[in-house]
Amino acid sequence: MKADESFFDAVYKVVAQVPYGRVTTYGAIAAYLGAKSSSRMVGWAMNGSHHSKLNIPAHRVVNRNGLLTGKHHFGWPGLMQELLEQEGVEVEDDKVVRFKALFWDPSKELSL
């Protein structure tokens, strides 16, 4: 994270790079940004991403178990699942099927 950018902006830059058909977690983003204990703050950023001028694929961010815990912040409760399924991500009982295989870790995929 650059000194002149907000934490939310840094989160949005990471989320914008999550590949189509993949998911990451609040905690993985926080750890990548050097704020390992700030996964809740990443969640707040995702809640606010719907007001950003940027196209933030917030539906690709789930909890550490692959659960769609942020689904109630979308237009309607089924929208997050629908967006993931449009990308080929199977969701069952509000949980990403094959979560480990689809997990995208920014600490491994991106360089600061």
C-alpha positions in Angstrom: 0.0 0.0 0.0 1.4 3.4 -1.0 1.6 6.1 1.7 -0.7 8.4 -0.2 -3.6 6.0 -0.8 -6.4 5.0 1.6 -6.8 1.5 2.9 -10.1 1.2 1.0 -8.4 2.3 -2.2 -5.7 -0.3 -1.7 -8.3 -3.0 -1.1 -10.1 -2.0 -4.3 -6.9 -2.3 -6.3 -6.3 -5.8 -5.0 -9.9 -6.9 -5.6 -9.9 -5.5 -9.1 -7.2 -8.0 -9.9 -9.0 -11.1 -8.7 -9.4 -13.2 -11.9 -12.7 -14.1 -13.4 -13.9 -17.4 -11.9 -11.7 -17.2 -8.8 -12.3 -16.0 -5.3 -10.2 -14.6 -2.5 -10.8 -13.8 1.2 -11.0 -10.7 3.4 -8.1 -12.1 5.4 -5.9 -12.8 2.4 -6.4 -9.2 1.2 -5.6 -7.8 4.6 -2.5 -10.0 4.9 -1.3 -8.9 1.5 -1.7 -5.3 2.5 0.4 -5.8 5.6 -2.6 -5.5 7.9 -3.2 -9.2 8.8 -5.7 -8.4 11.6 -7.8 -6.0 9.5 -10.0 -8.5 7.6 -13.1 -6.8 9.1 -11.9 -3.5 7.6 -11.6 -5.2 4.2 -15.2 -6.3 4.7 -16.2 -2.6 5.3 -14.3 -1.7 2.2 -16.3 -4.3 0.2 -19.5 -2.9 1.7 -18.6 0.5 0.4 -17.3 -0.7 -3.0 -20.8 -0.5 -4.5 -20.5 3.3 -4.3 -17.1 3.4 -6.0 -16.6 4.7 -9.5 -14.4 1.8 -10.2 -15.8 -1.6 -11.3 -14.9 -3.7 -8.1 -15.8 -7.4 -8.4 -16.8 -7.6 -4.7 -18.7 -10.8 -5.3 -15.3 -12.6 -5.6 -14.4 -11.9 -1.9 -15.7 -14.4 0.6 -14.8 -15.4 4.1 -12.0 -17.8 5.0 -14.3 -20.8 4.7 -15.6 -19.8 1.3 -19.0 -18.6 2.7 -20.8 -15.7 1.0 -21.0 -13.7 4.2 -21.3 -10.4 2.3 -24.3 -11.4 0.2 -26.7 -9.1 2.1 -24.8 -6.1 0.8 -25.7 -6.8 -2.8 -28.9 -5.6 -4.5 -30.7 -8.7 -3.4 -29.5 -11.7 -1.3 -29.1 -14.1 -4.3 -27.1 -11.6 -6.5 -23.6 -12.5 -5.1 -24.2 -16.2 -5.8 -25.6 -15.4 -9.3 -22.6 -13.3 -10.2 -20.2 -16.1 -9.1 -22.2 -18.7 -11.0 -22.1 -16.6 -14.1 -18.3 -17.0 -13.8 -18.5 -20.7 -13.4 -18.1 -20.8 -9.7 -20.4 -23.3 -8.1 -22.1 -22.3 -4.9 -24.0 -24.6 -2.6 -25.7 -23.6 0.7 -24.0 -20.1 0.5 -20.5 -21.7 0.2 -18.1 -21.9 -2.8 -17.8 -25.5 -3.9 -14.1 -26.4 -4.6 -13.1 -23.3 -2.6 -9.5 -24.4 -2.1 -9.1 -25.0 -5.9 -10.6 -21.6 -6.7 -8.8 -19.6 -4.0 -6.6 -16.8 -5.3 -4.0 -15.6 -2.9 -2.8 -12.0 -3.6 0.4 -12.6 -1.6 1.4 -15.3 -4.0 0.0 -13.8 -7.2 0.9 -10.1 -6.8 4.0 -8.2 -5.8 3.8 -5.1 -3.7 
